[in-house]
Amino acid sequence: MPLEDRIMRKIAEALGIDVEKINRQTAAADVVAWDSIGKMAILLAITDEFGIQLAPNETAKLDSVEGVIALVQAGTGNP
Protein backbone atom coordinates (compact mmCIF):
# COMPACT_ATOMS: atom_id res chain seq x y z
CA MET A 1 0.00 0.00 0.00
CA PRO A 2 1.43 3.43 -0.91
CA LEU A 3 2.60 5.59 1.98
CA GLU A 4 -0.03 8.28 1.35
CA ASP A 5 -2.82 5.69 1.52
CA ARG A 6 -1.41 4.26 4.75
CA ILE A 7 -1.31 7.73 6.29
CA MET A 8 -4.88 8.53 5.28
CA ARG A 9 -6.04 5.19 6.66
CA LYS A 10 -4.34 5.93 10.02
CA ILE A 11 -5.90 9.41 10.14
CA ALA A 12 -9.35 7.99 9.43
CA GLU A 13 -8.92 5.26 12.05
CA ALA A 14 -7.73 7.80 14.63
CA LEU A 15 -10.77 9.99 13.96
CA GLY A 16 -13.23 7.09 13.77
CA ILE A 17 -14.38 7.93 10.24
CA ASP A 18 -14.40 6.16 6.87
CA VAL A 19 -11.23 6.72 4.88
CA GLU A 20 -13.40 7.65 1.89
CA LYS A 21 -14.44 10.81 3.75
CA ILE A 22 -10.93 12.30 3.56
CA ASN A 23 -8.46 13.13 0.82
CA ARG A 24 -5.17 14.98 0.53
CA GLN A 25 -6.94 18.38 0.67
CA THR A 26 -8.95 17.61 3.82
CA ALA A 27 -8.30 19.98 6.73
CA ALA A 28 -9.22 19.77 10.40
CA ALA A 29 -12.03 22.28 9.83
CA ASP A 30 -13.64 19.84 7.39
CA VAL A 31 -14.01 17.00 9.92
CA VAL A 32 -16.00 17.39 13.15
CA ALA A 33 -13.95 14.70 14.92
CA TRP A 34 -10.67 16.48 14.07
CA ASP A 35 -10.63 18.56 17.25
CA SER A 36 -7.83 18.73 19.84
CA ILE A 37 -8.52 15.17 20.97
CA GLY A 38 -8.64 13.99 17.36
CA LYS A 39 -5.32 15.73 16.73
CA MET A 40 -3.75 13.85 19.64
CA ALA A 41 -5.21 10.57 18.34
CA ILE A 42 -3.63 11.26 14.93
CA LEU A 43 -0.31 12.08 16.60
CA LEU A 44 -0.33 8.81 18.53
CA ALA A 45 -1.41 6.81 15.47
CA ILE A 46 1.30 8.13 13.15
CA THR A 47 4.11 7.98 15.70
CA ASP A 48 3.19 4.39 16.50
CA GLU A 49 2.64 3.27 12.90
CA PHE A 50 5.67 4.95 11.35
CA GLY A 51 8.09 5.03 14.29
CA ILE A 52 8.68 8.76 14.11
CA GLN A 53 8.92 11.40 16.80
CA LEU A 54 7.68 14.94 16.33
CA ALA A 55 8.98 18.10 17.93
CA PRO A 56 6.34 20.16 19.73
CA ASN A 57 6.44 22.86 17.03
CA GLU A 58 5.73 20.25 14.33
CA THR A 59 2.35 19.30 15.77
CA ALA A 60 0.85 22.45 14.25
CA LYS A 61 1.12 20.68 10.88
CA LEU A 62 -1.35 18.05 12.10
CA ASP A 63 -4.20 20.31 10.94
CA SER A 64 -4.50 18.84 7.45
CA VAL A 65 -4.00 15.55 5.66
CA GLU A 66 -1.35 17.20 3.50
CA GLY A 67 0.48 18.42 6.61
CA VAL A 68 0.42 14.96 8.19
CA ILE A 69 1.72 13.41 4.96
CA ALA A 70 4.59 15.93 4.84
CA LEU A 71 5.53 15.21 8.47
CA VAL A 72 5.54 11.44 7.96
CA GLN A 73 7.52 11.72 4.72
CA ALA A 74 10.12 13.92 6.42
CA GLY A 75 10.26 11.69 9.48
CA THR A 76 10.67 8.48 7.51
CA GLY A 77 12.83 9.88 4.70
CA ASN A 78 10.22 8.53 2.26
CA PRO A 79 9.14 11.26 -0.21
C-alpha positions in Angstrom: 0.0 0.0 0.0 1.4 3.4 -0.9 2.6 5.6 2.0 0.0 8.3 1.3 -2.8 5.7 1.5 -1.4 4.3 4.8 -1.3 7.7 6.3 -4.9 8.5 5.3 -6.0 5.2 6.7 -4.3 5.9 10.0 -5.9 9.4 10.1 -9.4 8.0 9.4 -8.9 5.3 12.1 -7.7 7.8 14.6 -10.8 10.0 14.0 -13.2 7.1 13.8 -14.4 7.9 10.2 -14.4 6.2 6.9 -11.2 6.7 4.9 -13.4 7.6 1.9 -14.4 10.8 3.8 -10.9 12.3 3.6 -8.5 13.1 0.8 -5.2 15.0 0.5 -6.9 18.4 0.7 -9.0 17.6 3.8 -8.3 20.0 6.7 -9.2 19.8 10.4 -12.0 22.3 9.8 -13.6 19.8 7.4 -14.0 17.0 9.9 -16.0 17.4 13.1 -14.0 14.7 14.9 -10.7 16.5 14.1 -10.6 18.6 17.3 -7.8 18.7 19.8 -8.5 15.2 21.0 -8.6 14.0 17.4 -5.3 15.7 16.7 -3.7 13.8 19.6 -5.2 10.6 18.3 -3.6 11.3 14.9 -0.3 12.1 16.6 -0.3 8.8 18.5 -1.4 6.8 15.5 1.3 8.1 13.2 4.1 8.0 15.7 3.2 4.4 16.5 2.6 3.3 12.9 5.7 4.9 11.4 8.1 5.0 14.3 8.7 8.8 14.1 8.9 11.4 16.8 7.7 14.9 16.3 9.0 18.1 17.9 6.3 20.2 19.7 6.4 22.9 17.0 5.7 20.3 14.3 2.4 19.3 15.8 0.8 22.5 14.2 1.1 20.7 10.9 -1.3 18.0 12.1 -4.2 20.3 10.9 -4.5 18.8 7.4 -4.0 15.6 5.7 -1.3 17.2 3.5 0.5 18.4 6.6 0.4 15.0 8.2 1.7 13.4 5.0 4.6 15.9 4.8 5.5 15.2 8.5 5.5 11.4 8.0 7.5 11.7 4.7 10.1 13.9 6.4 10.3 11.7 9.5 10.7 8.5 7.5 12.8 9.9 4.7 10.2 8.5 2.3 9.1 11.3 -0.2 
